[in-house]
Amino acid sequence: MQQPQMKIELGSYAKDVITGFEGIIMSYTFHLTGCDMVALKPRDLDKDGKVKDAFWCDYTRVEVISGPPPEIQKVLAAAAAQQPTDTGCTGEECPETREV
């Protein structure tokens, strides 16, 4: 099974069209059964000033409201720069493995 081409970008602000829940797309996962999920992390804090948990919903329910803001684009670019190239090599013995 091939991974679907998702039309979302990590860091975008999005909404679950069923519940109305809004948040930043922090993660997505591909399931063997095809039920691909997206994690939306709310921007606001709870009543005690703590970070709220992410809300997972089906990928098909997500509507992107806006792309990643500049501060998130910087984080994404830094993370991409630290990603080793995919050589098929895994583990400590890989020459591409580096400490971050």
N, C-alpha and C positions, 0 to 999 in steps of 0.2 A: 504494500500500500504506500503510495506516495503522499508526502505532506501537501496539504492544499496551499494554494497561493493566497495568503491572507492579505486583505486590502486594508490593513491597519498598520500603524507604526507605534512601536513602544514609545511611551511618553506622551501620546496624544490624549486629549481630554475627550471622554466619550460618555454615552448614556445607554443603559439597558432600556430598550423601548417598551418592555413589558412592565417593569417595576418603577421606572423613572430614576433609578439609582444612577448617580453620576460620579465619575472619578477619573483618575489618570490610569491609563493602561500600563500596568506594571509588569505583566507577565501573560503569556498564553501557553497553552499546552495542547498537543495533538494526541488524541486517544486512538487506540487500535480500532475501536468501534465507530469512529467518525464523529464522536461527540466532542468537538473541539471547543475549548473553554478559554475565556479571557478573564483576568483579574483586574478589577477596577478598585483603585485605592482612593478613598475620599480625601479632599484637600483639608477639610476642617478637622478639628479635634473634638473629643467627646467632652461631656460636662466637667470631667475631672482634669482636662487639659492633656489627655493622653491621645496618642495616635490611634485612629480607628482601624479595625481589621479590613482587609481587602474583601471584596464581594466577587465571587466567581459566577459567571453566567455563560450561557451558550454563545459561541461566536456569532451566530446568525442573528442574535438579539441586540448586537452592539451597533450603535450609530455614532460615528465620530463627529464630535462637535467642532474641534479645532486640533491642529497639529501640535507637536511639542513646542513649548515656549523656548526662548533662547537659552535659559538656564538648564533646561533638560537636554537640549541639543548638545550643549557642551559636555554633559555627563555621558551621553550616548557616543559622542565622538571619542572621548577619552577611553571608554570601554572598548570601542571598536579597534582603537590603536593598540590595545593590549592583547587582542585576540591572536593566538598563533594561527598560522596557516594550516589548513586541513590537509595533512599528509597521510592520514590513515594510521599514524603512529599514536599510541596511547601509553600513558604511564610515565614513570620517572626516567626510563631509558631513552626517551625521545630527545634529540638534540634541540628541538624547538621549544621544549618545556622550559619556562623561565619563572623565576620568583617575582611576585608582584608586591 
